Amino acid sequence: MVNLTDVHSSNVASDDEPAGAPPSWELHRVGNLAGHTSRVFCTAFSPREPWVVATASEDGTVRVWNAAQQRLIMTLSGHEEQAVFSVAWSPDGRFLATGASDGKIALWDYATGTSRLVLTPGGDVFCAKFVDENTLVSTSDDNVTVWDVATGMPKQKKSVGSKTNYVFGGIERNPDSTAWAFAMDHNPRRNTLALGVSDATVRVWDMNLQELVIFQGHAKDVCSVCAHESGDELLSGSGDGMVGVWDVKNRQARAIPGHEGSVHDVGYWPGEKGHDIFSVSVDRTFRVWDGNSAREGEQPLQLAQIGPGATAVLSAAWSPYLGKGGGVAVA
């Protein structure tokens, strides 16, 4: 199930709060989207219609919903009942890309609900995202591939390779010490890729797949990343239960502790709350953090929380539609 949650915040400090204190937050569930029969791995709102959200599930389907009406628009079934890990919209909102454990990426026409193209990187496709209308980047197993959407052919491909002694799954289950590229985000301003890798590293690559930065600090696999629109900062979530805040420009890092399980998704609250951070964990909580305290080396201040309970586990996506200050779909 996908829960829809909005936020109410107050910019006026109460009598018992010091001057300059962060605004107080209240999170409210405003509905849910029920229909998937297994875990939801990814949620993504349309850039053109911010009340429309796509959800990718272990049940082998992608469902597209009208969140305003809490109504199913369509179900996309093209991955042979294999788990779908990723769903992303094209910048113009006309197409969706889905990646799954069947080793395929499907490109869908949103207007008709039909498959336009199938790409075959092989392995488990953990992530597939549009860079622009003509270019898509995917991560599958340990590989990153840049695709030409017009031709359906790969333009570049490269293995991330292991950079640490941490072996995800242990050496008995992973005797080759393979480092999987679990997460990826694209920063349009810098035209760079942020990668979350199972060897506990966060990488920054250019679009020629050349490595620019390697960040180390997590104790376990990095399973989520998010690039700030400025290109100067990254967020990461890890199996060690930490949220990482990485200063790309100055090569500095801060950690946000608090979760009691793997952090499977992280993101920024856009607009007036652009400095604040949200995170989703298998401890069954969704949390919002004051970004300024996290960056300034203070104890990171938690602004709000939903759960533990029947709430977020693996994914979250922000939309300006949900409430005056925006809101999230969490699953």
N, C-alpha and C positions, 0 to 999 in steps of 0.2 A: 504494500500500500504506500502511496505517496501522500504525505501530509502537506497542506498549504498553510503557511504561517506568515502573518504580517507583524509589523513592529510599530509600537508607539513609543516615541522618545520625548523627553522633556529637556529643553535647554536651560531651564531655570533650576538652580540648585535649591534643595530644601533647606530648612533652618539648621538641620544637623549636618549638612554637607559643607565642606570648605569652599570658599570662592574659587572659581576656576575648575571645579570638579567636572568630570565628564558627564554628559547628559545621561539621565536614567533611562533605562530601556524596559519595555514590557513586550513580550512576545505572545501572540494570540493565534491559536489555530483557527483558521477560517473555513476549513473543509478538508476533503481528502479525495483522492482519485483511486478507486478500487477496481481491480481487474486482472492485474498480473498474478500469476500463480506461483511465483518464486521471487527471489531477491531482485531488487532493482539496482543495477550497477551504475547507471549514469542518468542524469537529468539535464535538459537543455531547453531554454526558452528561445522562441523565435526572435530574431533581431527586427523583424518587420511587424509582427503581431505579438506584443509582449504578454498577451494573455494566453498564448498557445505554447504548450510545453510538450517536448518529446521525452519519452522514458525508455531506456534499454534494459532488458531483463534477462536473467538466467533461464527464463521459460522459453527463450528462443524468439521472442517477439519484440518489436518496438511499437509503442503505442503513442499516438499523438492526441492530445487532449485540449479542449477549451477549458482552461482553468477557471474562467469567469463563471461558466455554467456548470463546472464539474461534470463535463460530458465528453465521452470518447468520440473523436472525429474519425480516426482510422486506425487499423492495425496493420503493421508491415511485417510480413512473414516471408523471409527469403534466405534464412540461414540454416536450413535443414534441422530445425529444432535444437540447434546448438546455442550455448550461452552467448548473449550479445553484451559485450563489455562497454561499447562506446556508441554514442550518437552525437552528431554535431550538425549545425545548420551552416549553409553557405552564407556569405556576408549579406547577400540580398534576400535571404529567407526563402528562396525558390526551391532549394534542394536540401536533402539530408544525406549525411554519410554515416553508415553504420558498420562497426567492426565486431567480429565474433570469433569464437573458438573454432570455427570451421575453416579458418585461414583466409577468409574473404572479407572484402570491403564492398558494400553495396551502396550505390548512389541512387537516391530516390527522388522522383519529381513530386513535390508536395502537392501541386494542384491536382494531379491525377492519382497519386498513391502507387505509381508503377515504378519498377526498377529501370533505371536508365543505363546503368553500366555496372559491371562487377569486376573488381580488381582482385588479384590473387597473390598477396604477399606470402601466404603460408604461415604456419604456426598459429599461436594465439594472438589475435589482433587486439591489443590492449587499448589502443587509441587511434583515432583517425579524425583529423581536423582540416578544414579548409584554411589555406593561407590567403587565397583570393579566389575569384570565380574559376580560375583555370589551374590552380595548384592545390594539391592536397598532400599532407604529410601524415605518415602512419608509423606507429611502433608495433612491431610484432616479434615476439620472443626477444632476442637481443639485437634486433635490427631496426634502424630508422630509414624510411624510404620516402623520397620526394617523388610525387606522381604528376604527370601531365594529364589533366582531366579530359582534355579534348581527344587525346589519342589512347588513353588508358594504359600508357606505358610508363615505367619508372624512369625518372631522369637521373636519380642518384640513390645509392644505397650504401649503408655503412653499419657495421656492428659497433655497439657501445664499448664492448670489452670491459673486463673487470679491472678496477683501480685500487681495490682494498683487499684485505684478507677476510672480509666478512662474506660468508657463503650462504645465500638464502636457501633455506630448507635443510642445511647441513650437508656435509661432504658425502654422507651415505646416500642421500636422495639426490644430490647434485654433484656427482663425482667430477664433472668437468668444470666446476666452479663458474657456471654460466651466469652472467649478469643480465637480467631481463630489464628491458625498458618499459616499466610499468605505467609511466605517466608522461604526458607531454603537453606543453602549452606554447603558443606562438605570441610574440610581442610585435605588433605591427609597426610601432614607432622605431624600434631598433632592427626590425626584421630578423629576429633571433628566435631560437628554440630553447625552451627550458625543459630539461629531461629529469624525471625521477627514476632512479635506477636501483635495482635490488641489492647492489653492493653497498648500500647506505650512502650513496653520493647523489648530489644534485649537480647537473652539468648545464652549461650554456654553450650552445653551438650556433654557428652562423648557417645561412641557408645553403652553403656549399658543404655542409656537414663537417666543418672544421671546428674543433674544440677550442673555445675561448676561455672558459673558466671551469674548474672543478671545485665544488664545495664539499668539504667533509666535516662531519660533526654529529650526524645521526648515528645511533648505535645499531639500528636495524634498517631493513629495506625502506626505501622512499616510495610510497604508493600514491602520492598526489603532489601536484605542483600547480602554482598559479602565478603568472607574471603580472606585475603592476603595469598599468597603462603607460607610465613614464619610462619603463624599461630599466629603471634604476634599482628595482627591488623584486624579490621573488618570495613566495611562500612555499612551504613544503609540509607534507604530513607523512609520518613514518610509523612503522611497526613498533617503534620504541615509545609511542604514545605522546610524542612531542610535536608541536608545530614549530617549524623553523622560519625565521624572518631573516632573509639574506640581503645584505647591502651589496649589490653587484658593483657599484661604482667604487666603493671604498674597501671591498672585500672583507666585510665584517658580518657577524652573525649574532642573532639573539634567539633564545629558545623560550617557548611558551609551554610550561608544564601544566598539568591538570587533568588530562584525559587518562583513563585507566585501561585503555586498549588502543589498538592501531587507529591512526587518524587517516581516514580514507578519502577525505575531501577537504579542501581549504579554499577560501576566496576572500575578496574584498567587498565591503559594502559600498557601492558607488555613490556619487553625488556628495551631499553634505557629510556623509559618513565614510568618505573615501579612505580615511586613515584607519578605520576599524576593520576587524578581521573576523571571519566566521570559520568554524571547523566542525567536522562530522566524524564520529568515532564509532567503533564497534562496541564501546561501552554504552551504546544506545543513548547518547546525548548529542544535541546540537548546541554549540556555545558561540557567544559573541564576545570578542576581546577588544579592549581599548588599545588601538594600534600605537598611540603615542607613548604609553607606558612601556610597551614591548620594545620600542625602538630606543628609548632613552636609558635602557639598562636597569629600569626599576622592576619590581615585581609586577608582572603583567596583570592588569586589572580585568577581571571577568565582569562584563556588563549584563549578560543575560544567559539563560540556559533553559532548554527544554529537555526533559528526561531526567534520570533514566526511565525507560519505559518503552512503549510501542511507538518509537519515533525513529530519528535518523540512525542509520547504520553505515551506509556506503556512499551516499551522494547528496549534493545540494546544489541548487542553482538559484540565482537572484533574478528578480523581475521588478521593474518599476510599477507594474500593475497592482501588486498585492499591498494595499494600504498606502497612506500618504507618503510614508517614508520608504516604500518598497517592501518586499517580502521574499520569502524563499519557498521553493518546493524541496522537501527533504524526504529521503527514502532510505 
